[in-house]
Amino acid sequence: MRVELARGADGWWRRLGDRPAHPGHGAAATFVVLHLDLVVVGGKGSRRHVGRRGLGPPGVDDQGAVDPHPDTIVGCGGERVFVRGEGVRNDRLGSIVALGSSERWVAPTRNRAARRPRRGRWARPLLALVLLASLEASVDVPSTEAQKQEVGRCDGVDLRPDMNIQAAINARGPGTTFCFRPGIYRLTKPLVPKDRQRFISVGRSVLSGAKPLTSFEHSGPYWIAHGQTQQHPTNPQGVCRPETYTGCMYAEGVFIDDRNLWQVTSLSELAPGSFYFDYAADAIYLADDPSGHDVEASIAQAAFGFSAARGVEIRGFLVEKFANPAKYAAVGSFGAKHWLIVGNELRLNHGMGICAGSRSVVRENHVHDQGQLGFCGSGRDGVFERNEVAFNNTEGFDWRWEAGGAKWIGTTDLVVRMNQFHDNTGHALWTDTGNVGTLYQRNRIRRNAGAGIYHESSGSATIRANVVVGNGYLADGWDRAGILVGASRNVAIIDNVLRGNGWGIFAKQHGSPPPLVEGIRVIANTIVMCEGYTGIELDQGVDAPRVFRRGVNRFEDNRYQVGSGDVWWRWRQEARTWREWRRLGHDRHGRIRGIDC
């Protein structure tokens, strides 16, 4: 069943046609109605459990798509309706829709408890409205046309490519909206916004960190561009792989017809498809004839770099070819608080794509072909949702150091949901050090070189209803896992589907505790393994016997599909058969069947 909704100026969604239109309503969106578990809180704090419907395992089709589980937006004015166990924090009063199994509105009530339903009235499942745009995937990545329609409306200060953009920003106060007309805006320095300023692309607006190279000297097998003084002061920075390669440490890039060239560090290595930057002589060498091609060199360090401004909105741009060093983003930073970054495409930037701090929302962006990393983040209450993050780490960074899909450090109540992470050279999703209250939900994670999800040296997390397929192909041992927990505690891994990963679901105790691997609950997952293991182990030389005490860490009700052989689990540094695994107290009600791999 599908229902047409519009989002109001108050942030809530309402069904179209049931109530008069409101000037604040946005464009309609299609939602899917699914079962959910609801609790209603009355006006005086009384709590009524009006419908508990357990979450069953996701269904999986031949392509690995998963039927999505319930998510968030449910409720009604004057009552607060919570989604149990789904990590929902926003309990503002306001009018939002809730649908019963008979498609009946939950009527608003104020200053009084909700009427108790008659016994049997809720025998049929309660239904909730879930943020999805497709039944075929568990994520919602907007189409290009939809983004164009969204960014085509802008009421504010008009800007054109031939204007001084920073001067226009400086001349206006906080809260100003800037409308970027179509064209290429070539920046030489990062833009510095003020509080609550909005930057909206109208049509196809490109923020470029590159300048055209039009003058070359042809000398023997080389074409040389002189007068190139754009060396970043932090060079060299980062860790490359293999260790003998150092080109990733230099932020400057060269592009031919929007194709990123590989940076070599000596003239003798120069070959077609690469460039050599002689920093001492301020010269760039090419082995490709630039005649008849668009050749560009990156010079600007970011589009929107580090800023103390709060509440900034960046919407609808193509952000490309910035010389942001390793560990720096083309858009945002750890200090970007309360930012809204939505509907952008980022490509061909050297370091990270988007970075966001506390209470920021990063939504519906396409972040691909970044030199180091797609996303980064820190702080409280960040939300990363409905993004596509793909083909990142193009510059040869060592992904065991920090490269690939996304990495968060020191977050509280981070939400990462309904994203697609695929074909990144490194871990896809990585929360590393000091993350508490993390929610990974309904992401599709495919063909990444490292682990699909890696929660490391952190506190509590919920990893639920993700589809994790074909990851870990360049990794060794534990790092090949579809879902990996390292030296973390209180992690619930529930209702995920894993298939074709190097290993299954694994937890490891590395380094001297704390933190200790404890409170790990692996429940009702579907794990398809043709290689590797599922289980828990200690790193070499680590003494932490508590990890293996009965009840400290548990696997429950999981469904395994395994290839030939008997030993697919590891516990206490030993490979285990299914019978041995169950005798250890795991998966007493689990299931196993053999498959042809």
ZADRENDREN-440018 format. One line per field, with one value per residue (C-alpha): residue in three letters; x, y, z. Coordinates in nm, 3 decimals, padded with zeros to 5 digits, m for minus. Layout:
<atoms>
type	ala;...
c1	X;...
c2	Y;...
c3	Z;...
</atoms>
This chain:
<atoms>
type	met;arg;val;glu;leu;ala;arg;gly;ala;asp;gly;trp;trp;arg;arg;leu;gly;asp;arg;pro;ala;his;pro;gly;his;gly;ala;ala;ala;thr;phe;val;val;leu;his;leu;asp;leu;val;val;val;gly;gly;lys;gly;ser;arg;arg;his;val;gly;arg;arg;gly;leu;gly;pro;pro;gly;val;asp;asp;gln;gly;ala;val;asp;pro;his;pro;asp;thr;ile;val;gly;cys;gly;gly;glu;arg;val;phe;val;arg;gly;glu;gly;val;arg;asn;asp;arg;leu;gly;ser;ile;val;ala;leu;gly;ser;ser;glu;arg;trp;val;ala;pro;thr;arg;asn;arg;ala;ala;arg;arg;pro;arg;arg;gly;arg;trp;ala;arg;pro;leu;leu;ala;leu;val;leu;leu;ala;ser;leu;glu;ala;ser;val;asp;val;pro;ser;thr;glu;ala;gln;lys;gln;glu;val;gly;arg;cys;asp;gly;val;asp;leu;arg;pro;asp;met;asn;ile;gln;ala;ala;ile;asn;ala;arg;gly;pro;gly;thr;thr;phe;cys;phe;arg;pro;gly;ile;tyr;arg;leu;thr;lys;pro;leu;val;pro;lys;asp;arg;gln;arg;phe;ile;ser;val;gly;arg;ser;val;leu;ser;gly;ala;lys;pro;leu;thr;ser;phe;glu;his;ser;gly;pro;tyr;trp;ile;ala;his;gly;gln;thr;gln;gln;his;pro;thr;asn;pro;gln;gly;val;cys;arg;pro;glu;thr;tyr;thr;gly;cys;met;tyr;ala;glu;gly;val;phe;ile;asp;asp;arg;asn;leu;trp;gln;val;thr;ser;leu;ser;glu;leu;ala;pro;gly;ser;phe;tyr;phe;asp;tyr;ala;ala;asp;ala;ile;tyr;leu;ala;asp;asp;pro;ser;gly;his;asp;val;glu;ala;ser;ile;ala;gln;ala;ala;phe;gly;phe;ser;ala;ala;arg;gly;val;glu;ile;arg;gly;phe;leu;val;glu;lys;phe;ala;asn;pro;ala;lys;tyr;ala;ala;val;gly;ser;phe;gly;ala;lys;his;trp;leu;ile;val;gly;asn;glu;leu;arg;leu;asn;his;gly;met;gly;ile;cys;ala;gly;ser;arg;ser;val;val;arg;glu;asn;his;val;his;asp;gln;gly;gln;leu;gly;phe;cys;gly;ser;gly;arg;asp;gly;val;phe;glu;arg;asn;glu;val;ala;phe;asn;asn;thr;glu;gly;phe;asp;trp;arg;trp;glu;ala;gly;gly;ala;lys;trp;ile;gly;thr;thr;asp;leu;val;val;arg;met;asn;gln;phe;his;asp;asn;thr;gly;his;ala;leu;trp;thr;asp;thr;gly;asn;val;gly;thr;leu;tyr;gln;arg;asn;arg;ile;arg;arg;asn;ala;gly;ala;gly;ile;tyr;his;glu;ser;ser;gly;ser;ala;thr;ile;arg;ala;asn;val;val;val;gly;asn;gly;tyr;leu;ala;asp;gly;trp;asp;arg;ala;gly;ile;leu;val;gly;ala;ser;arg;asn;val;ala;ile;ile;asp;asn;val;leu;arg;gly;asn;gly;trp;gly;ile;phe;ala;lys;gln;his;gly;ser;pro;pro;pro;leu;val;glu;gly;ile;arg;val;ile;ala;asn;thr;ile;val;met;cys;glu;gly;tyr;thr;gly;ile;glu;leu;asp;gln;gly;val;asp;ala;pro;arg;val;phe;arg;arg;gly;val;asn;arg;phe;glu;asp;asn;arg;tyr;gln;val;gly;ser;gly;asp;val;trp;trp;arg;trp;arg;gln;glu;ala;arg;thr;trp;arg;glu;trp;arg;arg;leu;gly;his;asp;arg;his;gly;arg;ile;arg;gly;ile;asp;cys
c1	00.000;00.134;00.030;00.104;00.251;00.380;00.619;00.505;00.703;00.699;00.896;00.618;00.471;00.096;m00.110;m00.216;m00.586;m00.697;m00.635;m00.626;m00.302;m00.067;00.178;00.460;00.405;00.678;00.671;00.493;00.681;00.581;00.607;00.565;00.339;00.481;00.422;00.559;00.560;00.395;00.360;00.129;00.205;m00.096;m00.119;m00.023;00.262;00.058;00.200;m00.020;00.116;m00.140;00.020;00.325;00.424;00.760;01.013;01.068;01.373;01.401;01.312;01.586;01.550;01.795;01.984;02.032;01.769;01.605;01.251;01.310;01.224;01.022;01.184;01.073;00.803;00.482;00.261;m00.016;m00.070;m00.087;00.025;00.377;00.414;00.748;00.894;01.034;01.395;01.438;01.656;01.399;01.476;01.259;00.948;00.823;00.450;00.292;00.057;00.197;00.014;m00.032;m00.225;m00.405;m00.471;m00.804;m00.630;m00.782;m00.619;m00.507;m00.700;m00.512;m00.581;m00.452;m00.419;m00.577;m00.472;m00.565;m00.876;m00.795;m00.901;m01.142;m00.988;m00.928;m00.940;m00.567;m00.560;m00.460;m00.111;m00.059;00.091;00.342;00.473;00.835;01.077;01.140;01.103;01.129;01.015;01.313;01.587;01.628;01.758;01.628;01.873;01.697;01.705;01.889;01.563;01.412;01.713;01.689;01.325;01.411;01.699;01.524;01.343;01.535;01.434;01.740;02.050;02.128;02.490;02.665;03.002;03.159;03.090;03.310;03.120;03.301;03.247;02.873;02.874;03.062;02.817;02.513;02.418;02.337;02.038;02.081;01.993;02.224;02.095;02.370;02.272;02.398;02.766;03.112;03.227;03.606;03.723;04.075;03.996;03.732;03.407;03.351;02.979;02.799;02.543;02.228;02.325;02.184;02.366;02.128;02.216;01.959;02.001;02.354;02.592;02.947;03.186;03.527;03.862;04.055;04.191;04.230;04.580;04.607;04.978;05.224;05.580;05.637;05.979;06.064;05.801;05.659;05.422;05.514;05.297;05.518;05.437;05.243;05.280;04.977;05.161;04.965;05.164;05.071;05.233;05.322;05.033;04.876;04.981;04.989;04.971;05.209;05.459;05.696;05.440;05.413;05.202;04.884;05.050;05.033;04.696;04.731;04.558;04.550;04.250;04.206;03.844;03.721;03.952;04.178;04.544;04.763;05.038;05.388;05.678;05.960;05.988;06.118;05.782;05.573;05.349;05.018;04.739;04.969;05.137;05.451;05.457;05.807;05.735;06.084;06.054;05.679;05.613;05.361;05.467;05.226;05.289;04.954;04.922;04.684;04.591;04.217;04.144;04.028;04.315;04.272;04.484;04.337;04.435;04.166;04.178;03.800;03.460;03.340;03.621;03.653;03.402;03.253;02.926;02.619;02.307;02.457;02.270;02.441;02.207;02.224;02.584;02.840;03.157;03.470;03.848;03.953;04.304;04.191;04.469;04.422;04.198;04.034;03.697;03.589;03.266;03.246;03.456;03.423;03.330;03.036;02.752;02.383;02.465;02.226;02.409;02.160;02.133;02.494;02.731;03.097;03.369;03.741;03.841;04.171;04.094;03.749;03.418;03.183;03.256;02.996;02.980;02.712;02.345;02.420;02.220;02.387;02.117;02.071;02.424;02.621;02.982;03.210;03.566;03.714;04.087;04.072;03.730;03.365;03.237;03.371;03.203;03.211;02.995;02.638;02.319;02.454;02.234;02.365;02.082;01.989;02.332;02.526;02.897;03.099;03.439;03.631;04.003;04.123;04.460;04.614;04.578;04.633;04.275;04.389;04.509;04.202;04.041;03.737;03.369;03.316;03.474;03.335;03.525;03.389;03.018;02.716;02.384;02.502;02.240;02.350;02.054;01.922;02.251;02.426;02.798;02.960;03.291;03.502;03.866;03.858;03.605;03.260;03.128;03.376;03.309;03.650;03.719;03.473;03.144;02.839;02.476;02.547;02.265;02.343;02.012;01.886;02.203;02.307;02.679;02.834;03.175;03.394;03.757;03.746;03.476;03.119;03.057;03.339;03.260;03.594;03.710;03.368;03.059;02.701;02.570;02.274;02.341;02.003;01.848;02.146;02.226;02.600;02.722;03.061;03.290;03.644;03.798;04.129;04.151;04.308;04.159;03.906;03.904;03.727;03.411;03.081;03.019;03.316;03.327;03.666;03.728;03.377;03.092;02.712;02.660;02.335;02.358;02.005;01.820;02.101;02.159;02.520;02.627;02.951;03.174;03.522;03.400;03.058;02.993;03.296;03.415;03.778;03.955;04.264;04.484;04.473;04.122;03.942;03.742;03.648;03.444;03.135;02.761;02.772;02.433;02.413;02.047;01.832;02.074;02.098;02.465;02.569;02.934;03.141;03.463;03.581;03.420;03.167;03.255;03.484;03.859;04.142;04.430;04.769;04.911;04.582;04.471;04.096;03.927;03.607;03.523;03.444;03.249;02.904;02.647;02.893;02.865;02.591;02.481;02.109;01.857;02.080;02.027;02.339;02.389;02.736;02.945;03.114;03.301;03.210;03.401;03.250;03.275;03.561;03.564;03.856;04.104;03.973;03.762;03.428;03.172;02.798;02.758;03.049;02.918;02.578;02.733;02.906;02.559;02.518;02.233;02.036;01.739;01.945;01.930;02.188;02.177;02.436;02.465;02.670;02.932
c2	00.000;00.344;00.680;01.025;01.267;01.622;01.769;02.079;02.379;02.232;01.933;01.675;01.466;01.470;01.270;01.471;01.517;01.448;01.801;02.141;02.232;02.455;02.706;02.539;02.199;02.075;01.832;01.500;01.180;00.814;00.611;00.245;00.128;m00.146;m00.304;m00.135;m00.145;00.163;00.318;00.613;00.860;01.043;01.405;01.340;01.108;00.789;00.525;00.287;00.008;00.011;m00.232;m00.453;m00.613;m00.788;m00.730;m01.046;m01.127;m00.947;m01.128;m01.157;m01.182;m01.330;m01.003;m00.964;m00.690;m00.687;m00.601;m00.293;m00.281;m00.002;00.327;00.651;00.903;00.814;01.004;01.257;01.601;01.612;01.251;01.133;00.801;00.631;00.362;00.110;00.020;00.225;00.500;00.778;01.081;01.358;01.368;01.716;01.771;01.838;01.699;01.395;01.112;00.763;00.498;00.201;m00.116;00.036;00.349;00.557;00.871;00.866;01.167;01.446;01.471;01.735;01.731;01.393;01.034;00.844;00.629;00.266;00.057;m00.229;m00.573;m00.719;m00.386;m00.398;m00.766;m00.670;m00.525;m00.155;00.015;00.300;00.534;00.459;00.685;00.492;00.576;00.225;m00.128;m00.270;m00.136;m00.062;00.288;00.604;00.778;01.054;01.072;01.350;01.491;01.501;01.688;01.938;02.006;02.052;02.293;02.482;02.706;02.974;03.309;03.505;03.688;03.591;03.492;03.427;03.270;03.607;03.754;03.764;03.509;03.566;03.942;03.879;03.656;03.917;04.190;04.003;03.905;03.573;03.389;03.511;03.278;03.276;03.146;03.020;03.046;02.773;02.776;02.690;02.880;02.846;02.905;02.987;02.978;02.807;02.997;03.115;03.134;03.307;03.155;03.014;03.117;02.902;02.820;02.686;02.566;02.665;02.420;02.293;02.498;02.368;02.461;02.381;02.393;02.369;02.612;02.539;02.464;02.602;02.668;02.379;02.343;02.028;01.888;01.538;01.291;01.543;01.838;02.086;02.352;02.609;02.858;02.615;02.746;02.577;02.352;02.293;02.378;02.047;01.835;01.554;01.415;01.072;00.709;00.543;00.180;00.024;00.194;00.252;00.488;00.845;01.024;01.017;01.250;01.545;01.716;01.870;01.696;01.714;01.623;01.561;01.572;01.511;01.213;01.212;01.144;00.933;01.128;00.987;01.121;01.103;01.194;00.847;00.698;00.926;00.737;00.802;00.852;01.006;01.338;01.451;01.774;01.915;02.132;02.280;02.402;02.488;02.266;01.993;01.723;01.518;01.216;01.265;01.518;01.784;01.919;01.926;01.828;02.013;02.004;02.134;02.151;02.175;02.483;02.556;02.365;02.330;02.457;02.511;02.430;02.469;02.724;02.814;02.915;02.722;02.622;02.646;02.481;02.361;02.218;02.088;02.157;01.962;01.998;01.880;01.892;02.048;02.005;01.925;01.732;01.396;01.421;01.742;01.761;01.947;02.041;02.090;01.980;01.836;02.190;02.214;02.212;02.211;02.204;02.068;01.922;01.780;01.679;01.744;01.547;01.538;01.390;01.406;01.582;01.472;01.411;01.356;01.448;01.568;01.609;01.718;01.789;01.792;01.789;01.808;01.627;01.487;01.363;01.248;01.323;01.128;01.114;00.923;00.908;01.098;01.056;00.936;00.901;00.972;01.090;01.181;01.311;01.374;01.522;01.460;01.364;01.353;01.203;01.056;00.920;00.823;00.897;00.702;00.664;00.480;00.428;00.628;00.609;00.671;00.816;00.504;00.570;00.284;00.207;00.038;00.385;00.586;00.559;00.412;00.484;00.672;00.716;00.873;00.956;01.055;01.062;01.033;00.905;00.896;00.774;00.619;00.482;00.399;00.469;00.281;00.216;00.026;m00.028;00.170;00.071;00.031;m00.025;00.093;00.221;00.272;00.414;00.435;00.545;00.690;00.643;00.581;00.519;00.453;00.331;00.163;00.078;m00.036;00.041;m00.154;m00.227;m00.402;m00.483;m00.280;m00.384;m00.393;m00.472;m00.373;m00.225;m00.184;m00.058;m00.015;00.099;00.238;00.198;00.099;00.049;m00.104;m00.258;m00.354;m00.463;m00.391;m00.585;m00.660;m00.839;m00.918;m00.717;m00.779;m00.891;m00.707;m00.764;m01.030;m01.225;m01.042;m00.734;m00.943;m00.961;m00.831;m00.688;m00.646;m00.531;m00.446;m00.377;m00.239;m00.317;m00.333;m00.386;m00.535;m00.688;m00.775;m00.886;m00.821;m01.015;m01.105;m01.290;m01.345;m01.155;m01.276;m01.358;m01.339;m01.149;m01.126;m00.956;m00.922;m00.810;m00.624;m00.422;m00.433;m00.372;m00.149;m00.129;m00.494;m00.693;m00.760;m00.725;m00.832;m00.970;m01.118;m01.201;m01.326;m01.252;m01.438;m01.526;m01.690;m01.803;m01.975;m01.887;m01.745;m01.764;m01.612;m01.574;m01.398;m01.414;m01.239;m01.074;m01.231;m01.165;m01.028;m01.170;m01.118;m01.445;m01.262;m01.225;m01.598;m01.633;m01.774;m01.500;m01.214;m01.233;m01.429;m01.539;m01.617;m01.738;m01.678;m01.854;m01.986;m02.102;m02.250;m02.429;m02.763;m02.847;m02.843;m02.559;m02.216;m02.063;m01.952;m01.929;m01.927;m01.922;m02.249;m02.337;m02.494;m02.721;m02.649;m02.897;m02.748;m02.396;m02.482;m02.659;m02.330;m02.179;m02.009;m02.030;m02.288;m02.203;m02.113;m02.292;m02.413;m02.555;m02.634;m02.456;m02.492;m02.217
c3	00.000;m00.091;00.047;m00.097;00.158;00.172;00.425;00.612;00.728;01.080;00.953;00.983;00.699;00.621;00.374;00.070;00.013;00.371;00.494;00.327;00.154;00.350;00.200;00.392;00.236;00.009;m00.278;m00.247;m00.180;m00.199;00.119;00.198;00.479;00.702;01.040;01.349;01.727;01.879;02.222;02.290;02.568;02.707;02.812;03.173;03.098;03.110;02.878;02.682;02.471;02.190;01.954;01.971;01.646;01.649;01.374;01.176;00.966;00.632;00.314;00.054;m00.322;m00.571;m00.602;m00.228;m00.188;00.152;00.254;00.470;00.834;00.999;01.075;01.223;01.146;01.330;01.575;01.622;01.767;02.144;02.172;02.123;01.948;01.983;01.764;02.006;01.952;01.635;01.781;01.744;01.960;01.818;02.036;01.946;01.971;01.635;01.375;01.203;01.045;01.180;00.994;01.145;00.954;00.841;00.706;00.987;01.119;01.482;01.604;01.785;02.157;02.394;02.772;02.807;02.772;02.462;02.488;02.551;02.251;02.294;02.328;01.988;01.806;01.747;01.657;01.305;01.273;01.323;01.022;01.010;00.744;00.655;00.466;00.142;m00.227;m00.373;m00.299;m00.485;m00.253;00.115;00.047;m00.113;m00.345;m00.538;m00.914;m01.090;m01.224;m00.876;m00.747;m01.032;m00.950;m00.583;m00.641;m00.921;m00.671;m00.484;m00.339;m00.235;m00.359;m00.717;m00.789;m01.120;m01.202;m01.290;m00.943;m00.632;m00.423;m00.093;m00.124;m00.165;00.144;00.346;00.241;00.373;00.723;00.889;00.750;00.391;00.104;m00.197;m00.531;m00.760;m01.125;m01.362;m01.453;m01.325;m01.018;m01.006;m00.651;m00.541;m00.167;00.047;00.091;00.450;00.541;00.825;01.063;00.900;00.549;00.270;m00.052;m00.317;m00.665;m00.928;m01.213;m01.276;m01.061;m01.033;m00.753;m00.896;m00.720;m01.048;m01.305;m01.677;m01.808;m02.160;m02.215;m02.254;m02.370;m02.579;m02.488;m02.612;m02.484;m02.234;m02.226;m01.951;m01.782;m01.610;m01.334;m01.112;m00.756;m00.593;m00.347;m00.026;00.291;00.459;00.185;00.231;00.440;00.469;00.435;00.093;m00.006;m00.094;00.135;m00.156;m00.316;m00.182;m00.443;m00.233;00.019;m00.222;m00.255;m00.600;m00.890;m01.270;m01.488;m01.860;m01.980;m01.622;m01.583;m01.279;m01.356;m01.128;m00.955;m00.980;m00.777;m01.029;m01.396;m01.479;m01.370;m01.594;m01.838;m02.016;m01.760;m01.501;m01.418;m01.241;m01.036;m01.002;m00.699;m00.690;m01.050;m01.032;m01.334;m01.420;m01.667;m01.880;m02.101;m02.277;m02.559;m02.421;m02.765;m02.814;m02.452;m02.142;m01.893;m01.539;m01.223;m00.873;m00.672;m00.408;m00.080;m00.025;m00.136;00.222;00.463;00.837;00.969;01.305;01.137;01.250;01.065;00.716;00.427;00.107;m00.154;m00.507;m00.622;m00.817;m00.607;m00.786;m00.824;m00.494;m00.359;m00.006;00.173;00.342;00.651;00.518;00.341;00.030;00.211;00.588;00.884;01.234;01.342;01.098;01.352;01.263;00.891;00.627;00.328;00.081;m00.284;m00.387;m00.606;m00.502;m00.720;m00.793;m00.470;m00.319;00.049;00.200;00.040;00.315;00.686;00.943;01.315;01.584;01.485;01.116;00.850;00.537;00.302;m00.058;m00.174;m00.433;m00.314;m00.547;m00.673;m00.380;m00.338;00.024;00.187;00.112;00.452;00.793;01.106;01.478;01.755;01.872;01.690;01.336;01.064;00.741;00.529;00.172;00.028;m00.231;m00.149;m00.412;m00.574;m00.315;m00.234;m00.588;m00.482;m00.332;00.041;00.281;00.380;00.701;00.800;00.693;00.351;00.179;00.236;00.564;00.906;01.223;01.543;01.884;01.799;02.026;01.890;01.529;01.278;00.949;00.757;00.410;00.234;m00.045;00.007;m00.275;m00.452;m00.206;m00.160;00.217;00.494;00.389;00.727;01.009;01.356;01.517;01.877;02.125;01.940;02.163;02.068;01.701;01.474;01.142;00.980;00.639;00.448;00.138;00.149;m00.150;m00.296;m00.062;m00.021;00.361;00.614;00.535;00.883;01.136;01.487;01.665;02.011;02.091;02.304;02.233;01.880;01.700;01.359;01.215;00.886;00.663;00.345;00.334;00.021;m00.129;00.101;00.225;m00.104;m00.045;00.330;00.547;00.838;01.052;00.828;00.565;00.778;00.654;01.002;01.236;01.601;01.746;02.116;02.170;02.407;02.410;02.038;01.903;01.553;01.448;01.133;00.888;00.566;00.484;00.173;m00.014;00.229;00.317;00.670;00.836;01.161;01.383;01.703;01.801;02.115;02.002;02.233;02.611;02.748;02.819;02.608;02.637;02.387;02.597;02.564;02.199;02.088;01.739;01.680;01.390;01.109;00.780;00.721;00.395;00.399;00.135;00.315;00.647;00.991;01.229;01.596;01.847;01.904;02.086;01.909;01.959;02.306;02.450;02.786;02.824;02.934;03.031;02.662;02.653;02.977;02.923;02.860;02.814;02.435;02.260;01.915;01.906;01.646;01.344;01.012;00.839;00.484;00.443;00.185;00.220;00.539;00.906;01.073;01.011;01.361;01.585;01.965;02.209;01.921;01.776;01.474;01.575;01.417;01.437;01.719;01.915;01.854;02.001;02.298;02.378;02.422;02.085;01.836;02.034;01.812;01.507;01.174;00.927;00.575;00.314;m00.020;m00.336;m00.343
</atoms>
